[in-house]
Amino acid sequence: MVAQRVVAVYPGSFDPITNGHLDLIERGSKIFDELIVAVLRNAEKDPLFTVEERMEMLREASQHCPNVSVDSFAGLLVDYAVRRQARVILRGIRAVSDFENEMTMALMNRKLDANIETVYMMPSVSYTFLSSRLVREVVRLGGDVRGLVPPLVEARLRAKVA
Ligand code: PNS
């Protein structure tokens, strides 16, 4: 029997990518044959960075992982996964507080398409407190986010709020 290639989608808002996201991308790239980082196109939110800017930062930050690509999607995540021939949805869980929301999403996605499995990975413990929302807030209020986001993102954040 020939082993099937496992393609995984890592979906999210990534506004912007943090070192926690990057940690998960690196872990995922080691266990899946192909990892597609997919940015949600959501007109309802009021993002700091455009989808294109977020994709560009994701591409630059993950360029050392050859099996990682960056894309965007709209509509249902499971429909996008099927279009990309992905059998896995990768998500990160930082703390117990993430669990409830992640569980309902995973079960809804399973109800929508039972062939797609959600796989959770934990980022390094040093990123447990980290989120894009907090990074945006700290930067807006003049705080330092060195070490929390890739250097290229730090520069763009500074330029954005200047
Ligand atoms: O980084 P985020 O904002 O927590 O990511 C949330 C995301 C993009 C994974 C989630 O909102 C999503 O999958 N949206 C697509 C719409 C969808 O498929 N909804 C039904 C399943 S929960």
Backbone and ligand atoms as CSV (ligand in chain L), in Angstrom:
chain,resi,resn,atom,element,x,y,z
A,1,MET,N,N,0.841,-1.198,0.000
A,1,MET,CA,C,0.000,0.000,0.000
A,1,MET,C,C,0.885,1.260,0.000
A,2,VAL,N,N,0.576,2.197,-0.880
A,2,VAL,CA,C,1.366,3.432,-0.944
A,2,VAL,C,C,0.804,4.427,0.074
A,3,ALA,N,N,1.683,4.970,0.918
A,3,ALA,CA,C,1.231,5.935,1.933
A,3,ALA,C,C,0.730,7.197,1.240
A,4,GLN,N,N,-0.421,7.707,1.713
A,4,GLN,CA,C,-0.993,8.911,1.107
A,4,GLN,C,C,-0.320,10.155,1.670
A,5,ARG,N,N,-0.124,11.119,0.823
A,5,ARG,CA,C,0.409,12.401,1.306
A,5,ARG,C,C,-0.633,13.071,2.182
A,6,VAL,N,N,-0.212,13.611,3.300
A,6,VAL,CA,C,-1.177,14.293,4.178
A,6,VAL,C,C,-0.989,15.807,4.044
A,7,VAL,N,N,-2.047,16.436,3.540
A,7,VAL,CA,C,-2.044,17.893,3.394
A,7,VAL,C,C,-2.887,18.475,4.529
A,8,ALA,N,N,-2.346,19.479,5.223
A,8,ALA,CA,C,-3.079,20.114,6.319
A,8,ALA,C,C,-3.276,21.594,6.025
A,9,VAL,N,N,-4.424,22.125,6.484
A,9,VAL,CA,C,-4.696,23.560,6.381
A,9,VAL,C,C,-4.610,24.146,7.787
A,10,TYR,N,N,-3.855,25.210,7.923
A,10,TYR,CA,C,-3.784,25.935,9.201
A,10,TYR,C,C,-4.500,27.268,8.977
A,11,PRO,N,N,-5.783,27.361,9.371
A,11,PRO,CA,C,-6.555,28.571,9.084
A,11,PRO,C,C,-6.495,29.586,10.228
A,12,GLY,N,N,-6.735,30.826,9.901
A,12,GLY,CA,C,-6.789,31.838,10.962
A,12,GLY,C,C,-6.887,33.233,10.387
A,13,SER,N,N,-6.910,34.207,11.302
A,13,SER,CA,C,-6.964,35.611,10.876
A,13,SER,C,C,-5.544,36.155,10.673
A,14,PHE,N,N,-4.613,35.731,11.525
A,14,PHE,CA,C,-3.199,36.116,11.414
A,14,PHE,C,C,-3.026,37.630,11.223
A,15,ASP,N,N,-3.661,38.415,12.106
A,15,ASP,CA,C,-3.616,39.879,11.968
A,15,ASP,C,C,-2.885,40.525,13.133
A,16,PRO,N,N,-1.563,40.455,13.197
A,16,PRO,CA,C,-0.637,39.809,12.260
A,16,PRO,C,C,-0.161,38.458,12.801
A,17,ILE,N,N,0.695,37.791,12.007
A,17,ILE,CA,C,1.333,36.558,12.475
A,17,ILE,C,C,2.176,36.882,13.728
A,18,THR,N,N,2.085,36.006,14.727
A,18,THR,CA,C,2.908,36.149,15.939
A,18,THR,C,C,3.931,35.006,15.966
A,19,ASN,N,N,4.834,35.074,16.938
A,19,ASN,CA,C,5.791,33.967,17.077
A,19,ASN,C,C,5.089,32.677,17.513
A,20,GLY,N,N,3.928,32.809,18.137
A,20,GLY,CA,C,3.140,31.617,18.491
A,20,GLY,C,C,2.635,30.920,17.233
A,21,HIS,N,N,2.126,31.710,16.274
A,21,HIS,CA,C,1.698,31.139,14.983
A,21,HIS,C,C,2.883,30.479,14.280
A,22,LEU,N,N,4.014,31.191,14.280
A,22,LEU,CA,C,5.191,30.678,13.572
A,22,LEU,C,C,5.667,29.360,14.198
A,23,ASP,N,N,5.610,29.301,15.518
A,23,ASP,CA,C,5.976,28.079,16.247
A,23,ASP,C,C,5.086,26.916,15.760
A,24,LEU,N,N,3.799,27.198,15.607
A,24,LEU,CA,C,2.878,26.134,15.176
A,24,LEU,C,C,3.126,25.741,13.713
A,25,ILE,N,N,3.432,26.730,12.874
A,25,ILE,CA,C,3.742,26.452,11.465
A,25,ILE,C,C,4.954,25.529,11.380
A,26,GLU,N,N,5.980,25.838,12.184
A,26,GLU,CA,C,7.197,25.004,12.153
A,26,GLU,C,C,6.905,23.591,12.642
A,27,ARG,N,N,6.124,23.474,13.718
A,27,ARG,CA,C,5.780,22.125,14.212
A,27,ARG,C,C,4.955,21.373,13.170
A,28,GLY,N,N,3.964,22.050,12.574
A,28,GLY,CA,C,3.093,21.400,11.585
A,28,GLY,C,C,3.872,20.984,10.353
A,29,SER,N,N,4.829,21.818,9.946
A,29,SER,CA,C,5.588,21.505,8.724
A,29,SER,C,C,6.433,20.247,8.901
A,30,LYS,N,N,6.728,19.902,10.175
A,30,LYS,CA,C,7.549,18.711,10.421
A,30,LYS,C,C,6.732,17.428,10.361
A,31,ILE,N,N,5.415,17.525,10.602
A,31,ILE,CA,C,4.646,16.266,10.620
A,31,ILE,C,C,3.711,16.080,9.425
A,32,PHE,N,N,3.399,17.158,8.699
A,32,PHE,CA,C,2.546,17.003,7.514
A,32,PHE,C,C,3.405,17.136,6.246
A,33,ASP,N,N,2.957,16.461,5.198
A,33,ASP,CA,C,3.720,16.543,3.940
A,33,ASP,C,C,3.635,17.953,3.368
A,34,GLU,N,N,2.443,18.554,3.517
A,34,GLU,CA,C,2.245,19.902,2.994
A,34,GLU,C,C,1.379,20.661,3.992
A,35,LEU,N,N,1.738,21.896,4.266
A,35,LEU,CA,C,0.956,22.718,5.194
A,35,LEU,C,C,0.561,24.008,4.489
A,36,ILE,N,N,-0.760,24.237,4.411
A,36,ILE,CA,C,-1.262,25.453,3.764
A,36,ILE,C,C,-1.754,26.392,4.861
A,37,VAL,N,N,-1.104,27.532,4.994
A,37,VAL,CA,C,-1.557,28.529,5.966
A,37,VAL,C,C,-2.595,29.380,5.241
A,38,ALA,N,N,-3.829,29.382,5.748
A,38,ALA,CA,C,-4.937,30.009,5.007
A,38,ALA,C,C,-5.545,31.154,5.813
A,39,VAL,N,N,-5.483,32.354,5.239
A,39,VAL,CA,C,-5.993,33.554,5.906
A,39,VAL,C,C,-7.465,33.731,5.547
A,40,LEU,N,N,-8.292,33.877,6.574
A,40,LEU,CA,C,-9.727,34.077,6.340
A,40,LEU,C,C,-9.985,35.472,5.771
A,41,ARG,N,N,-10.706,35.519,4.657
A,41,ARG,CA,C,-11.149,36.805,4.103
A,41,ARG,C,C,-12.496,37.107,4.719
A,42,ASN,N,N,-12.515,38.030,5.676
A,42,ASN,CA,C,-13.746,38.293,6.413
A,42,ASN,C,C,-14.019,39.790,6.408
A,43,ALA,N,N,-14.987,40.199,5.573
A,43,ALA,CA,C,-15.273,41.624,5.391
A,43,ALA,C,C,-15.883,42.249,6.652
A,44,GLU,N,N,-16.410,41.414,7.562
A,44,GLU,CA,C,-17.090,41.961,8.750
A,44,GLU,C,C,-16.123,42.541,9.765
A,45,LYS,N,N,-14.921,41.970,9.844
A,45,LYS,CA,C,-13.980,42.443,10.857
A,45,LYS,C,C,-13.308,43.739,10.414
A,46,ASP,N,N,-12.665,44.403,11.363
A,46,ASP,CA,C,-11.954,45.638,11.055
A,46,ASP,C,C,-10.469,45.371,11.289
A,47,PRO,N,N,-9.799,44.785,10.275
A,47,PRO,CA,C,-8.428,44.334,10.503
A,47,PRO,C,C,-7.414,45.471,10.513
A,48,LEU,N,N,-6.259,45.233,11.138
A,48,LEU,CA,C,-5.176,46.214,11.102
A,48,LEU,C,C,-4.453,46.110,9.761
A,49,PHE,N,N,-4.217,44.857,9.320
A,49,PHE,CA,C,-3.519,44.629,8.050
A,49,PHE,C,C,-4.509,44.045,7.037
A,50,THR,N,N,-4.328,44.382,5.769
A,50,THR,CA,C,-5.158,43.780,4.722
A,50,THR,C,C,-4.784,42.297,4.602
A,51,VAL,N,N,-5.643,41.530,3.962
A,51,VAL,CA,C,-5.359,40.106,3.765
A,51,VAL,C,C,-4.042,39.946,3.001
A,52,GLU,N,N,-3.824,40.796,2.006
A,52,GLU,CA,C,-2.592,40.699,1.198
A,52,GLU,C,C,-1.360,40.984,2.049
A,53,GLU,N,N,-1.448,41.997,2.918
A,53,GLU,CA,C,-0.314,42.312,3.800
A,53,GLU,C,C,-0.042,41.142,4.747
A,54,ARG,N,N,-1.120,40.555,5.281
A,54,ARG,CA,C,-0.950,39.423,6.204
A,54,ARG,C,C,-0.321,38.230,5.496
A,55,MET,N,N,-0.756,37.989,4.249
A,55,MET,CA,C,-0.195,36.859,3.489
A,55,MET,C,C,1.288,37.086,3.208
A,56,GLU,N,N,1.625,38.326,2.874
A,56,GLU,CA,C,3.022,38.648,2.577
A,56,GLU,C,C,3.904,38.403,3.811
A,57,MET,N,N,3.419,38.833,4.979
A,57,MET,CA,C,4.201,38.637,6.219
A,57,MET,C,C,4.317,37.153,6.550
A,58,LEU,N,N,3.231,36.398,6.338
A,58,LEU,CA,C,3.266,34.948,6.586
A,58,LEU,C,C,4.285,34.286,5.669
A,59,ARG,N,N,4.282,34.689,4.405
A,59,ARG,CA,C,5.214,34.096,3.427
A,59,ARG,C,C,6.656,34.366,3.827
A,60,GLU,N,N,6.914,35.635,4.174
A,60,GLU,CA,C,8.296,35.982,4.550
A,60,GLU,C,C,8.728,35.229,5.798
A,61,ALA,N,N,7.841,35.152,6.790
A,61,ALA,CA,C,8.209,34.533,8.068
A,61,ALA,C,C,8.369,33.022,7.963
A,62,SER,N,N,7.701,32.405,6.967
A,62,SER,CA,C,7.745,30.933,6.889
A,62,SER,C,C,8.583,30.441,5.706
A,63,GLN,N,N,9.383,31.349,5.120
A,63,GLN,CA,C,10.107,30.955,3.903
A,63,GLN,C,C,11.166,29.875,4.143
A,64,HIS,N,N,11.545,29.652,5.436
A,64,HIS,CA,C,12.522,28.589,5.738
A,64,HIS,C,C,11.853,27.209,5.794
A,65,CYS,N,N,10.547,27.152,5.635
A,65,CYS,CA,C,9.824,25.862,5.654
A,65,CYS,C,C,9.358,25.562,4.222
A,66,PRO,N,N,10.068,24.689,3.496
A,66,PRO,CA,C,9.775,24.507,2.064
A,66,PRO,C,C,8.415,23.884,1.758
A,67,ASN,N,N,7.827,23.161,2.717
A,67,ASN,CA,C,6.526,22.523,2.443
A,67,ASN,C,C,5.346,23.367,2.935
A,68,VAL,N,N,5.624,24.638,3.240
A,68,VAL,CA,C,4.558,25.532,3.712
A,68,VAL,C,C,4.205,26.523,2.604
A,69,SER,N,N,2.899,26.683,2.347
A,69,SER,CA,C,2.461,27.717,1.407
A,69,SER,C,C,1.395,28.569,2.087
A,70,VAL,N,N,1.149,29.738,1.506
A,70,VAL,CA,C,0.204,30.680,2.109
A,70,VAL,C,C,-0.880,30.997,1.099
A,71,ASP,N,N,-2.129,31.022,1.587
A,71,ASP,CA,C,-3.263,31.257,0.694
A,71,ASP,C,C,-4.323,32.016,1.497
A,72,SER,N,N,-5.440,32.339,0.865
A,72,SER,CA,C,-6.557,32.927,1.606
A,72,SER,C,C,-7.821,32.182,1.201
A,73,PHE,N,N,-8.842,32.312,2.029
A,73,PHE,CA,C,-10.099,31.643,1.688
A,73,PHE,C,C,-11.275,32.457,2.220
A,74,ALA,N,N,-12.441,32.219,1.583
A,74,ALA,CA,C,-13.695,32.810,2.063
A,74,ALA,C,C,-14.693,31.666,2.107
A,75,GLY,N,N,-15.745,31.821,2.869
A,75,GLY,CA,C,-16.742,30.751,2.948
A,75,GLY,C,C,-16.347,29.710,3.971
A,76,LEU,N,N,-16.922,28.514,3.812
A,76,LEU,CA,C,-16.687,27.462,4.805
A,76,LEU,C,C,-15.275,26.894,4.700
A,77,LEU,N,N,-14.664,26.719,5.863
A,77,LEU,CA,C,-13.310,26.167,5.914
A,77,LEU,C,C,-13.259,24.746,5.335
A,78,VAL,N,N,-14.262,23.927,5.657
A,78,VAL,CA,C,-14.210,22.542,5.155
A,78,VAL,C,C,-14.303,22.506,3.621
A,79,ASP,N,N,-15.065,23.433,3.033
A,79,ASP,CA,C,-15.154,23.470,1.560
A,79,ASP,C,C,-13.798,23.833,0.963
A,80,TYR,N,N,-13.123,24.783,1.634
A,80,TYR,CA,C,-11.789,25.165,1.164
A,80,TYR,C,C,-10.824,23.982,1.288
A,81,ALA,N,N,-10.903,23.274,2.434
A,81,ALA,CA,C,-10.013,22.123,2.644
A,81,ALA,C,C,-10.229,21.082,1.541
A,82,VAL,N,N,-11.463,20.814,1.196
A,82,VAL,CA,C,-11.759,19.834,0.136
A,82,VAL,C,C,-11.170,20.307,-1.196
A,83,ARG,N,N,-11.356,21.602,-1.500
A,83,ARG,CA,C,-10.804,22.143,-2.756
A,83,ARG,C,C,-9.298,21.960,-2.823
A,84,ARG,N,N,-8.617,22.075,-1.667
A,84,ARG,CA,C,-7.158,21.957,-1.630
A,84,ARG,C,C,-6.690,20.527,-1.354
A,85,GLN,N,N,-7.659,19.587,-1.321
A,85,GLN,CA,C,-7.353,18.167,-1.069
A,85,GLN,C,C,-6.642,17.964,0.270
A,86,ALA,N,N,-7.073,18.754,1.264
A,86,ALA,CA,C,-6.497,18.629,2.615
A,86,ALA,C,C,-7.431,17.778,3.468
A,87,ARG,N,N,-6.831,16.851,4.216
A,87,ARG,CA,C,-7.622,15.984,5.099
A,87,ARG,C,C,-7.567,16.444,6.546
A,88,VAL,N,N,-6.706,17.415,6.821
A,88,VAL,CA,C,-6.490,17.843,8.208
A,88,VAL,C,C,-6.631,19.356,8.332
A,89,ILE,N,N,-7.266,19.768,9.434
A,89,ILE,CA,C,-7.268,21.181,9.823
A,89,ILE,C,C,-6.365,21.261,11.044
A,90,LEU,N,N,-5.360,22.104,10.996
A,90,LEU,CA,C,-4.436,22.267,12.125
A,90,LEU,C,C,-4.830,23.518,12.904
A,91,ARG,N,N,-4.927,23.374,14.233
A,91,ARG,CA,C,-5.187,24.537,15.076
A,91,ARG,C,C,-4.283,24.460,16.298
A,92,GLY,N,N,-4.030,25.611,16.886
A,92,GLY,CA,C,-3.209,25.652,18.091
A,92,GLY,C,C,-4.084,25.822,19.319
A,93,ILE,N,N,-3.671,25.201,20.410
A,93,ILE,CA,C,-4.351,25.424,21.698
A,93,ILE,C,C,-3.296,25.929,22.668
A,94,ARG,N,N,-3.512,27.154,23.169
A,94,ARG,CA,C,-2.507,27.742,24.064
A,94,ARG,C,C,-2.799,27.396,25.521
A,95,ALA,N,N,-4.068,27.374,25.857
A,95,ALA,CA,C,-4.453,27.165,27.262
A,95,ALA,C,C,-5.852,26.570,27.282
A,96,VAL,N,N,-6.310,26.171,28.472
A,96,VAL,CA,C,-7.637,25.560,28.607
A,96,VAL,C,C,-8.715,26.506,28.072
A,97,SER,N,N,-8.474,27.822,28.229
A,97,SER,CA,C,-9.471,28.804,27.790
A,97,SER,C,C,-9.737,28.729,26.284
A,98,ASP,N,N,-8.793,28.221,25.515
A,98,ASP,CA,C,-9.011,28.069,24.055
A,98,ASP,C,C,-9.906,26.868,23.754
A,99,PHE,N,N,-9.979,25.946,24.711
A,99,PHE,CA,C,-10.534,24.632,24.398
A,99,PHE,C,C,-12.001,24.665,23.955
A,100,GLU,N,N,-12.827,25.424,24.697
A,100,GLU,CA,C,-14.268,25.372,24.425
A,100,GLU,C,C,-14.590,25.827,22.993
A,101,ASN,N,N,-14.014,26.958,22.630
A,101,ASN,CA,C,-14.253,27.485,21.283
A,101,ASN,C,C,-13.712,26.532,20.217
A,102,GLU,N,N,-12.523,26.001,20.470
A,102,GLU,CA,C,-11.907,25.087,19.497
A,102,GLU,C,C,-12.720,23.800,19.358
A,103,MET,N,N,-13.249,23.322,20.495
A,103,MET,CA,C,-14.026,22.082,20.447
A,103,MET,C,C,-15.296,22.267,19.616
A,104,THR,N,N,-15.996,23.396,19.837
A,104,THR,CA,C,-17.231,23.600,19.074
A,104,THR,C,C,-16.925,23.753,17.576
A,105,MET,N,N,-15.809,24.435,17.265
A,105,MET,CA,C,-15.446,24.582,15.843
A,105,MET,C,C,-15.132,23.220,15.217
A,106,ALA,N,N,-14.351,22.422,15.961
A,106,ALA,CA,C,-13.950,21.115,15.424
A,106,ALA,C,C,-15.178,20.221,15.207
A,107,LEU,N,N,-16.109,20.262,16.180
A,107,LEU,CA,C,-17.287,19.389,16.050
A,107,LEU,C,C,-18.218,19.873,14.935
A,108,MET,N,N,-18.320,21.209,14.776
A,108,MET,CA,C,-19.131,21.737,13.671
A,108,MET,C,C,-18.495,21.355,12.334
A,109,ASN,N,N,-17.178,21.503,12.245
A,109,ASN,CA,C,-16.497,21.135,10.995
A,109,ASN,C,C,-16.649,19.637,10.712
A,110,ARG,N,N,-16.635,18.817,11.766
A,110,ARG,CA,C,-16.821,17.367,11.570
A,110,ARG,C,C,-18.235,17.061,11.096
A,111,LYS,N,N,-19.220,17.834,11.637
A,111,LYS,CA,C,-20.613,17.650,11.206
A,111,LYS,C,C,-20.748,18.012,9.718
A,112,LEU,N,N,-20.023,19.065,9.320
A,112,LEU,CA,C,-20.107,19.521,7.927
A,112,LEU,C,C,-19.385,18.570,6.980
A,113,ASP,N,N,-18.281,17.993,7.458
A,113,ASP,CA,C,-17.530,17.056,6.619
A,113,ASP,C,C,-16.766,16.078,7.510
A,114,ALA,N,N,-17.283,14.861,7.623
A,114,ALA,CA,C,-16.718,13.861,8.543
A,114,ALA,C,C,-15.368,13.330,8.069
A,115,ASN,N,N,-14.977,13.641,6.840
A,115,ASN,CA,C,-13.692,13.129,6.338
A,115,ASN,C,C,-12.503,13.988,6.754
A,116,ILE,N,N,-12.804,15.157,7.314
A,116,ILE,CA,C,-11.702,16.065,7.674
A,116,ILE,C,C,-11.496,16.047,9.181
A,117,GLU,N,N,-10.269,15.791,9.584
A,117,GLU,CA,C,-9.935,15.728,11.016
A,117,GLU,C,C,-9.283,17.023,11.461
A,118,THR,N,N,-9.663,17.509,12.644
A,118,THR,CA,C,-8.954,18.649,13.225
A,118,THR,C,C,-7.864,18.108,14.155
A,119,VAL,N,N,-6.665,18.610,13.974
A,119,VAL,CA,C,-5.523,18.204,14.802
A,119,VAL,C,C,-5.036,19.437,15.568
A,120,TYR,N,N,-4.857,19.270,16.882
A,120,TYR,CA,C,-4.386,20.385,17.704
A,120,TYR,C,C,-2.937,20.193,18.094
A,121,MET,N,N,-2.208,21.306,18.103
A,121,MET,CA,C,-0.837,21.255,18.602
A,121,MET,C,C,-0.670,22.404,19.593
A,122,MET,N,N,0.219,22.210,20.551
A,122,MET,CA,C,0.492,23.267,21.533
A,122,MET,C,C,1.760,24.005,21.158
A,123,PRO,N,N,1.690,25.330,21.096
A,123,PRO,CA,C,2.932,26.074,20.848
A,123,PRO,C,C,3.804,26.032,22.095
A,124,SER,N,N,5.031,26.504,21.968
A,124,SER,CA,C,5.941,26.586,23.107
A,124,SER,C,C,5.255,27.335,24.247
A,125,VAL,N,N,5.543,26.902,25.466
A,125,VAL,CA,C,4.888,27.490,26.648
A,125,VAL,C,C,5.167,28.995,26.748
A,126,SER,N,N,6.288,29.445,26.145
A,126,SER,CA,C,6.609,30.877,26.238
A,126,SER,C,C,5.643,31.746,25.423
A,127,TYR,N,N,4.776,31.123,24.613
A,127,TYR,CA,C,3.803,31.900,23.824
A,127,TYR,C,C,2.369,31.709,24.307
A,128,THR,N,N,2.206,31.113,25.484
A,128,THR,CA,C,0.865,30.780,25.978
A,128,THR,C,C,-0.031,32.009,26.115
A,129,PHE,N,N,0.570,33.137,26.416
A,129,PHE,CA,C,-0.211,34.357,26.683
A,129,PHE,C,C,-0.406,35.202,25.412
A,130,LEU,N,N,0.195,34.772,24.335
A,130,LEU,CA,C,0.332,35.624,23.155
A,130,LEU,C,C,-0.852,35.508,22.194
A,131,SER,N,N,-1.351,36.662,21.734
A,131,SER,CA,C,-2.388,36.645,20.696
A,131,SER,C,C,-2.192,37.866,19.797
A,132,SER,N,N,-2.696,37.788,18.581
A,132,SER,CA,C,-2.587,38.926,17.649
A,132,SER,C,C,-3.310,40.137,18.236
A,133,ARG,N,N,-4.444,39.894,18.888
A,133,ARG,CA,C,-5.233,41.003,19.447
A,133,ARG,C,C,-4.405,41.786,20.484
A,134,LEU,N,N,-3.710,41.044,21.372
A,134,LEU,CA,C,-2.890,41.724,22.389
A,134,LEU,C,C,-1.710,42.443,21.755
A,135,VAL,N,N,-1.111,41.824,20.746
A,135,VAL,CA,C,0.013,42.470,20.050
A,135,VAL,C,C,-0.454,43.801,19.443
A,136,ARG,N,N,-1.617,43.797,18.779
A,136,ARG,CA,C,-2.137,45.034,18.172
A,136,ARG,C,C,-2.357,46.098,19.241
A,137,GLU,N,N,-2.933,45.673,20.371
A,137,GLU,CA,C,-3.238,46.623,21.445
A,137,GLU,C,C,-1.957,47.224,22.035
A,138,VAL,N,N,-0.969,46.371,22.301
A,138,VAL,CA,C,0.279,46.844,22.904
A,138,VAL,C,C,0.965,47.840,21.958
A,139,VAL,N,N,0.983,47.509,20.665
A,139,VAL,CA,C,1.646,48.405,19.700
A,139,VAL,C,C,0.893,49.729,19.597
A,140,ARG,N,N,-0.435,49.665,19.555
A,140,ARG,CA,C,-1.237,50.904,19.464
A,140,ARG,C,C,-0.953,51.816,20.648
A,141,LEU,N,N,-0.678,51.203,21.827
A,141,LEU,CA,C,-0.466,52.004,23.048
A,141,LEU,C,C,1.010,52.291,23.293
A,142,GLY,N,N,1.851,52.014,22.286
A,142,GLY,CA,C,3.260,52.389,22.362
A,142,GLY,C,C,4.155,51.378,23.052
A,143,GLY,N,N,3.675,50.168,23.314
A,143,GLY,CA,C,4.478,49.143,23.995
A,143,GLY,C,C,5.412,48.399,23.047
A,144,ASP,N,N,6.268,47.597,23.656
A,144,ASP,CA,C,7.314,46.883,22.918
A,144,ASP,C,C,6.890,45.436,22.684
A,145,VAL,N,N,6.910,44.987,21.425
A,145,VAL,CA,C,6.510,43.596,21.132
A,145,VAL,C,C,7.693,42.775,20.598
A,146,ARG,N,N,8.918,43.266,20.895
A,146,ARG,CA,C,10.105,42.516,20.473
A,146,ARG,C,C,10.085,41.096,21.038
A,147,GLY,N,N,10.379,40.109,20.212
A,147,GLY,CA,C,10.393,38.724,20.687
A,147,GLY,C,C,9.026,38.050,20.641
A,148,LEU,N,N,7.995,38.842,20.371
A,148,LEU,CA,C,6.641,38.271,20.324
A,148,LEU,C,C,6.154,38.060,18.896
A,149,VAL,N,N,6.741,38.812,17.972
A,149,VAL,CA,C,6.399,38.675,16.551
A,149,VAL,C,C,7.714,38.614,15.768
A,150,PRO,N,N,7.707,38.040,14.563
A,150,PRO,CA,C,8.945,38.058,13.768
A,150,PRO,C,C,9.395,39.508,13.537
A,151,PRO,N,N,10.735,39.750,13.477
A,151,PRO,CA,C,11.235,41.123,13.315
A,151,PRO,C,C,10.586,41.889,12.148
A,152,LEU,N,N,10.329,41.189,11.033
A,152,LEU,CA,C,9.726,41.875,9.882
A,152,LEU,C,C,8.318,42.384,10.204
A,153,VAL,N,N,7.632,41.678,11.087
A,153,VAL,CA,C,6.272,42.086,11.484
A,153,VAL,C,C,6.341,43.281,12.439
A,154,GLU,N,N,7.352,43.232,13.317
A,154,GLU,CA,C,7.548,44.323,14.278
A,154,GLU,C,C,7.727,45.650,13.526
A,155,ALA,N,N,8.554,45.615,12.477
A,155,ALA,CA,C,8.806,46.823,11.695
A,155,ALA,C,C,7.523,47.312,11.034
A,156,ARG,N,N,6.736,46.377,10.503
A,156,ARG,CA,C,5.498,46.778,9.818
A,156,ARG,C,C,4.450,47.297,10.794
A,157,LEU,N,N,4.456,46.722,11.997
A,157,LEU,CA,C,3.515,47.195,13.021
A,157,LEU,C,C,3.841,48.641,13.382
A,158,ARG,N,N,5.131,48.896,13.556
A,158,ARG,CA,C,5.548,50.262,13.920
A,158,ARG,C,C,5.159,51.244,12.833
A,159,ALA,N,N,5.380,50.831,11.565
A,159,ALA,CA,C,5.051,51.701,10.442
A,159,ALA,C,C,3.539,51.928,10.375
A,160,LYS,N,N,2.771,50.918,10.664
A,160,LYS,CA,C,1.313,50.994,10.560
A,160,LYS,C,C,0.717,51.975,11.567
A,161,VAL,N,N,1.238,51.926,12.805
A,161,VAL,CA,C,0.633,52.791,13.829
A,161,VAL,C,C,1.289,54.170,13.911
A,162,ALA,N,N,2.372,54.358,13.130
A,162,ALA,CA,C,3.107,55.639,13.214
A,162,ALA,C,C,2.208,56.784,12.765
L,1,PNS,O1,O,-7.528,32.963,14.046
L,1,PNS,P1,P,-8.990,32.815,14.262
L,1,PNS,O2,O,-9.671,34.133,14.042
L,1,PNS,O3,O,-9.305,32.190,15.591
L,1,PNS,O4,O,-9.515,31.799,13.125
L,1,PNS,C1,C,-10.874,31.439,13.059
L,1,PNS,C2,C,-11.183,30.602,11.784
L,1,PNS,C3,C,-10.690,31.322,10.553
L,1,PNS,C4,C,-10.486,29.276,11.908
L,1,PNS,C5,C,-12.719,30.381,11.743
L,1,PNS,O5,O,-13.363,31.607,11.916
L,1,PNS,C6,C,-13.196,29.731,10.446
L,1,PNS,O6,O,-12.888,28.602,10.167
L,1,PNS,N1,N,-13.966,30.500,9.635
L,1,PNS,C7,C,-14.482,30.021,8.371
L,1,PNS,C8,C,-15.987,29.894,8.387
L,1,PNS,C9,C,-16.438,28.490,8.781
L,1,PNS,O7,O,-16.060,27.513,8.195
L,1,PNS,N2,N,-17.315,28.417,9.828
L,1,PNS,C10,C,-17.939,27.198,10.284
L,1,PNS,C11,C,-17.061,26.274,11.074
L,1,PNS,S1,S,-16.712,26.793,12.715
